[in-house]
Amino acid sequence: MFIGKMFLGMLGLFAAGLPGLLIGLVVGHLFDSGAARAIGQAASEKGHLGSVFFEATFLCMGRMAKADGRVSAEEIRTAEAVIARMGLGDQGRSEAIATFQRGKEDDDAWRASVQRLRGSFANKPEALALFLELQINMAIADGHLDIAEVQLLREIGGMLGVPGGMIEAILQRMQAEYSFTQGAGADLGGDTPGGMNRLQSAYATLGVSAEDSDADVKKAYRRLMNQHHPDKLISEGVPEDMLKAATERTRAIQEAWELVRKERGIR
């Protein structure tokens, strides 16, 4: 860090000659030292937040896999597929799998991790929303949602202080998004895996209905895109190597919006 010394030193030189230069260098050094400490503290806090988010994510995924009392081979394959879609590196993938295994074997570990998550991310709503979405993604990745999985999602949301209505809204939107993406080859009137036609799935993916106004639909789309913006998630402490999941959600939201926009003639 030398910007403070350079700037304040030159300013002092022009203002008061050599004495001003010396004073500027001293003040600039203090400024640079403070800035370096602040950057170091911010990096340390970001690393801590990332570790808390990572651990809670995969511990709860492990618990989700065991929500019905047993872990099937299909659920293991589903977990591996979800981890693969996150774009983790080799080390991150190994840590994720180990944490997932611990989550399904230790009945209490996930609870403590969710409590740490709530304490660390209390004022970071987008990060908590992404965390819940990752858990829902794990629950519905095999194409169906068990009652035990829904109960666990509600319990996790309750521990995080997320209103039940918001959890249900996220759950419905993501189920619709799953249907929308899985029915990518269907025409507007063709049924998606969720039983809705493709246009209905697109509306539900955005969290709106065909009866909503153009302005409300556009507002919902922009809110979802902003919520999943990588820069915002990174600033809230989400590990950068887990952002691929948010990117995939952004792509699905964008595709749903384009379908709705064209159908309505919105420019």
N, C-alpha and C positions, 0 to 999 in steps of 0.2 A: 504494500500500500504506500503510494508516494504522491498521490494526487493532491492531498492537502498541503504537504510540504512544498510541492512545486508551485501551486496556485498562490498560497498565502505568502510564500517566500518572494515570489515575483511581485506580488501586490505590495509587500512591505518595502522591497527595493525601490520601486517606482515612487512610493509615497514618502519614504524617509531615508533612502540611501542604505548604506551598510548596516546601521543599527536596525532599520526596519526589516532588512533581509533576515537578520539574526532572530528578531522577534517573530517574524513570519514563519521561519523554519521551526522554531520551538512550538508555536501554536499549531502549525500544520502537522508536526509530529504527534502532538496530543490528539488531534483530529483523526489522523490515520490510525493510531493505536486503538482509539475507540471504535472506529469503523470496522477494523479487523476483528475486534472482540465481538461486535454485534453480528458480523457475518458468520463467525465461528459458532456463536450461540444459535443463530438461525439454522445453520446446517445441522447442528447437533439435534435441535428440536425436530427438524424435518426427518432426520434419520430415525428418531425415536417414534414419531408418529407413523412412519412407514412400517416399522417393525410391529407396532401394535395392530395396525390395520391388517398386515399380512397374516399375523398369527391368528387373529380373531376370524378372518375370512376362512382359513383352511381348517381350523378347529371346528367351526360351526358347520362347514361342509361335511366333515367327517361325521359329526353328530346327525346331520340331515340324512346322510346315507343310512344311518342306523335307526332312524326315527320310528320305523315300523317293527323294530326289535331284531332285525337281522340285516346283514349286508350281502346282497346278491352279487353274482359275477357281473350282471348287467349294470348295477350301480357302481361297481368298481370301474368298469369301462366308461361309464358316463362321467365319473369324476376325473378320470385320466383325460377324457376328451375336453372337459371344461378347462382343466389346467393347461392342456395343449393350446386351446384357443386364446388363452391369456397372453401367449407369446413370451413366457418366462424363459430365461436362459437356463443352461444346464444346472447351475448351482441352485437357482431359484426353483426350478422344477423339482429337484431332489428335496429341497427344504419343504416345498409345498406338499409333496407326497408324504414325507415323514410327519408333518403337522397334521395332515388329513388322517393318517393312521392313528395318531395320538387322540384325535378328536373322536374317533369311533370306538376307541378302547377305554378312554377315561370319561366317565359320566359327568365329572365336575369341571374338567379343564375348560370347556367352552364357556361355562357360566362366568368364571373369573375373567376370561378374555373379553367377553362382552361388557363386563363392568369396567375394565380398563379402557375399552374402546369408547364407552360413553363418557368417561372422565376426560379422555384425551381429545375427543371430537365433539364436545358439547356444543360448540358454536360453529360447527362445520356441517351444515345440513346436506350439502351436495355429496360429501364423502359418505355420510351415513346412508343416504339414499342409494348410492352405488353399492355399498356393503349389502343392504337388503336385496337389491337387485341380483347380486351375485348369488345370494342364498336361494332366491326364487329360481334363478337360472338353473341351479343345481337340482332343485326340487322338480322342475318340469322338464328337464333335459331328456328324460326317458319317455316323454309323451303323455304322462298322466300325473296327477297330483293326489297323493294319499291324504286322508284325514289327519293322520299323525304328522305329516309334513306341514299341513296348514296350521295345526296347533303349535308346532315348534316355531314356525314363522311368526305367529302371533305372540308367542312368549318372548322371542328374541326382540321383536319390535317393542313390546311392553317394557323390557329391560332397558331399551335405549330411549324410552320416553316418547316413542313415536305413536301418535294417535291411531287407534284401531281403524278408523275410517281411511286414513292415509295408507295404511298397510294394505287394506282391501283394494284401494284404488290402484296401487302399484301392482298388486297381484293380478288384478283383472287386465291391466294394461299389458303386462308382460305375457300373460296367457294369450292375449290377442296378438301380441307381437310374434310369439312362437307360431301361432297359426298362420299369420301373415307371411313370415319368412319360409315356413315349411310348404306353403301353398304358392310359392313364387311362380309356378308354371300355370296356375289357374287363371281363367279370364275373370272379368269383373263379376259375373254371375256364378262362377264355379265355386263349389264349396271348398273351404280350406279345412285342415285337420280339426279345427275347433268347431266346425259346424256352421260357421258364418261364411257368407260369400267374401270374396277378396276385398271389395270396397268396404264392407262392414268391418272387416278385420283392420283395414287401414285406419278407419275412423277410431276404432277402439285402441289401436296402437298409440294414437295421439291423445287418447283420453277424452275424446269428444264424441258427438253423435251427428248424424246427418241433419238433425233439427237445429243445431247450433249455427250461429251466424258466421259469415266469412271472417269477420274480425275476431271472433272468439276462437275459431279454428286456427287462424294464423297466430294468435297470442299463445295458444297451447303449444303449437309447434315451436315457436321461438323460445318458450320457457324450457321445453325439454332439451332443445339444442344447447341452450346456455347452461343447463344443469349438467350436461355431459361434456362440456368443453374441456379438453385436456389441460389447458393452462389453469383453469379454475380448480380442477381436481388436484393437480400438482400442488397448487398454492395451499390447498387444504390438507396436504399431507399424504395423499394417495401415492403409493410407490409407482414410479414411472414405468416399471416393467409389468405393471398390472393394468395399464391403460388401454391395452388392446381390447379388453372386454367393453370398455366405454366406447371405443371407436366402432366396434361392431354394432352397439346399440344405436349410435349416431347414424350409422348407415341405414339401419332398419327404419329409424324415425324419418330420415330424409326420403327414403323410398315411399313410405306411407304418405308423407306430405305431398310428394310429386303426384301420386295417384289421385289423392283427394283434390289437389289444386287443379289438375287437368280436368277432372270430372266437373268441378264447379266453374271452371273458366277463370280462376283467379290468376292475375298476372303478378 
